[in-house]
Amino acid sequence: MAGGEIAVDSTFLVALLFATLAGLSTTVGSVIGVFYREPGPKYMAFTLGFSAGVMILLSFVELLQAGIESLGFIYGHLAFFLGMGLMFLIDISLPHIYILEEQHGKDSSNIKLRRASVLVALGIAIHNFPEGMATFAGTLKDIHVGLALAVAIAIHNIPEGIAVSVPVYASTGSRRKAFFWSFLSGVSEPVGALIAGLLLAPF
């Protein structure tokens, strides 16, 4: 009995570790994102374009395929494109013009960039939250499944870290702030795993 409890506890910790490492891989992206001392528009366009390309590839190749396998061809595509439509509606519904942005010049551009970077960081944090739950649950089921999930999530969290850190660094000039916001967006993953663990513990 005691041995069983130890096994469960060790699996719990391993699952939490996997989710933490996967989530904090965003900080690897932040290091890449702040590589240049003075990131210009071309560098920011390239890094954000690269990040967007990776996420689009993962969405169509990995996530859509998994949805089709789980729900079937029609429902998998339906859910996928309904999700895209929902994100589009959220995008056009949120206000994009703020009083402070009515200024002109460099200060106005920095204000816009800072607000955009905060929205990106919050969006990725929300996105990472269920990923932590999935990694945790997968590890409890099979440690090899959990490891595979953690590696896959870690790989696509790197460009997410770039997407967060580059606009923060470009608007503030602070590597520390860029790293912090990237770190913060990744922390939601182990938080999601911990909540999943607390919910699953009775079972």
KEFISE-145103 format. One line per 4 residues: their letters; for each residue y, x, z of C-alpha. Coordinates in steps of 0.02 Angstrom, whole numbers, plus 32768, in hexadecimal, padded with zeros to 4 digits. Layout:
<sites>
A) Y,X,Z | ...
</sites>
This chain:
<sites>
MAGG) 8000,8000,8000 | 8077,808A,8032 | 8048,80E9,7F94 | 8072,804F,7F2C
EIAV) 811C,8042,7F7E | 8140,80F9,7F5A | 810F,80DF,7EA4 | 8183,804B,7E93
DSTF) 8211,80A9,7EE6 | 81FA,8140,7E75 | 81F7,80D3,7DD9 | 8295,807B,7E15
LVAL) 82EC,8123,7E27 | 82AE,8161,7D7E | 82EB,80C1,7D2A | 8395,80D5,7D7C
LFAT) 839B,818C,7D47 | 8373,8161,7C91 | 83FC,80DD,7C8D | 8479,8155,7CDD
LAGL) 8455,81E2,7C63 | 845E,816C,7BCF | 8502,8121,7C0A | 8557,81C5,7C34
STTV) 852F,820D,7B89 | 85D7,81C0,7B5C | 8622,8259,7BB1 | 85CF,82C6,7B2D
GSVI) 8630,8263,7AAC | 86D0,827A,7B0F | 86BB,8338,7B0B | 86A9,832F,7A4D
GVFY) 873D,82B8,7A42 | 87B7,832B,7A9D | 8780,83C9,7A43 | 8826,83DE,79E9
REPG) 88C2,8402,7A4E | 8933,8394,79E5 | 88CE,830C,798E | 892E,82CD,78F8
PKYM) 8916,8229,7899 | 8894,8276,7824 | 8829,82B4,78B4 | 8834,820E,790E
AFTL) 880B,81AF,786E | 8775,821F,784E | 872C,8216,78FE | 8746,815A,7910
GFSA) 8703,813E,7860 | 866A,81A6,788B | 864F,8143,792C | 8662,809E,78D1
GVMI) 85E8,80D7,784A | 8564,8105,78C9 | 8576,805F,7923 | 856D,7FFC,7880
LLSF) 84D2,805C,784D | 8480,803A,78F6 | 84B0,7F82,78ED | 8464,7F65,7842
VELL) 83D0,7FDC,784A | 839B,7FD3,7901 | 83E1,7F37,7955 | 83CF,7EC0,78C3
QAGI) 831C,7EFA,78A6 | 82F2,7EE1,795D | 833E,7E32,7956 | 82D5,7E05,78BD
ESLG) 8237,7E43,7913 | 825E,7DDD,79AF | 82A4,7D3C,7963 | 8269,7D3C,78AF
FIYG) 82C8,7D5C,780D | 8338,7CC2,780B | 8363,7CB8,78C4 | 8377,7D74,78D2
HLAF) 83F9,7D76,7846 | 844B,7CD8,7887 | 8462,7D22,7936 | 84A1,7DC6,78EC
FLGM) 8527,7D77,787E | 8558,7CF7,7902 | 8579,7D8B,7975 | 85E7,7DDB,78F0
GLMF) 8644,7D36,78DA | 865E,7D26,7995 | 86A6,7DD5,79A1 | 871A,7DAD,790F
LIDI) 8758,7D0F,7965 | 8777,7D70,7A06 | 87D5,7DF4,79A3 | 884C,7D78,794E
SLPH) 8860,7D11,79EE | 8899,7DA1,7A5C | 8954,7DC5,7A55 | 8979,7E66,79F6
IYIL) 8A35,7E6D,7A0F | 8A80,7E9A,7AB7 | 8B35,7EA2,7AEF | 8B2D,7F5D,7B0A
EEQH) 8AEC,7F76,7A59 | 8B8D,7F34,7A0E | 8BD6,7FE2,7A28 | 8BDD,8057,7994
GKDS) 8BAA,810A,7979 | 8B2B,817A,79CD | 8B33,8121,7A76 | 8B06,807C,7A23
SNIK) 8A71,80CB,79CA | 8A33,8118,7A6D | 8A3F,8070,7AC7 | 89D7,801D,7A3E
LRRA) 8959,80AB,7A42 | 8949,80A4,7AFF | 892B,7FE9,7AFF | 88AC,7FFB,7A73
SVLV) 8851,8086,7AD0 | 8847,801C,7B6F | 8800,7F89,7B0C | 877E,7FFB,7ABA
ALGI) 874C,8044,7B63 | 873A,7F97,7BB1 | 86D9,7F56,7B1B | 865F,7FE7,7B21
AIHN) 864C,7FD5,7BDD | 861D,7F1D,7BC7 | 85A7,7F4F,7B3B | 8554,7FD6,7BA6
FPEG) 8534,7F62,7C39 | 849E,7F04,7BED | 845E,7FA6,7BA2 | 8448,7FE8,7C53
MATF) 83E5,7F4C,7C7F | 8378,7F60,7BE5 | 8355,8018,7C09 | 832B,7FF2,7CBD
AGTL) 82B6,7F61,7C93 | 8263,7FC5,7C09 | 8241,8056,7C7F | 81F4,7FE3,7D01
KDIH) 817F,7F9E,7C7C | 8151,8048,7C33 | 81A4,80EE,7C57 | 818C,8125,7BA3
VGLA) 81E4,8088,7B64 | 8272,80A8,7BDE | 8282,815D,7BA4 | 8287,8129,7AED
LAVA) 830D,80A7,7B14 | 8372,8124,7B78 | 836E,81A5,7AEC | 839E,8125,7A67
IAIH) 842C,80E2,7AD1 | 8468,8191,7AFE | 8472,81C0,7A45 | 84E0,812D,7A18
NIPE) 8547,813E,7AB7 | 8588,81E6,7A7A | 85F1,819C,79ED | 8627,8114,7A67
GIAV) 866B,819E,7AD6 | 86C9,81E4,7A41 | 8711,8138,7A1A | 8753,812A,7ACC
SVPV) 8792,81DB,7AE8 | 87EC,81FE,7A44 | 8871,8175,7A4E | 888B,8196,7B08
YAST) 88A2,8250,7AE8 | 8912,8232,7A51 | 8985,81BB,7AB1 | 898D,8218,7B56
GSRR) 8968,82CD,7B2A | 88FA,82D4,7BC5 | 8846,8310,7BB7 | 8829,82D7,7C6A
KAFF) 885A,8223,7C43 | 87F3,8223,7BA3 | 875B,8261,7C03 | 8779,81E6,7C91
WSFL) 8782,814B,7C21 | 86E9,8183,7BC1 | 868D,81A0,7C64 | 86C4,80F6,7CA4
SGVS) 8683,809C,7C0A | 85D8,80EE,7C22 | 85CC,80CD,7CDD | 85B2,8013,7CBC
EPVG) 8504,803D,7C7B | 84BA,807C,7D20 | 8518,7FEF,7D78 | 84BD,7F73,7D07
ALIA) 8419,7FCC,7D2D | 8438,7FC2,7DE8 | 845E,7F08,7DDF | 83C1,7EEE,7D78
GLLL) 835F,7F4F,7DFB | 83A2,7EE4,7E88 | 8376,7E46,7E28 | 82C8,7E82,7DF9
APF) 829F,7ECE,7EA2 | 8253,7E2E,7EEB | 81DB,7E24,7E57
</sites>
